[in-house]
Amino acid sequence: MLLQRIDHVGYAVENLEEAIRYHQRLYGAEVVHRERMEPDGVAEALLAIGDSFIQLLEPTRDDSPVARFLERNGGPGVHHVGYGVADVSATLTRLKEQGVRVVDDHPRPGSRGCTVAFLHPKGAMGVLVELVEDPSLADAATAPG
Ligand code: CO
């Protein structure tokens, strides 16, 4: 199996602070990471669920993909699913060889130091899929002790 885990579920939200408070109130969620990713036009907050995350994404500009999703969807919703893989580059190459349509032709930097690549929903069962390689997990796997 190329996919090792569900790394995160990405939610598109209109208001990051409200979305954080909602998850805190309902589930006692804790924010473990915040980051602003200018190339993607989003501000994110990660809420930990065991070894996985809910990734809340608020657009930082009108032309960001998440802003367009909110518009199309008529409000917040599940934007993408992030699958943890050992090697994004190798996984992407293998999927492309099988004719899978991709958003990112090459792996690129994601949040929290991960390397990521998105697959196009057309050809991925209608779901926007993000492949995520987390270097901290690779280090943990190979570190002595
Ligand atoms: Co993501």
Residues whose N, C-alpha, C, O or C-beta is under 5 A from the ligand:
A	BS01	CO	G10 Q55 G82 E130
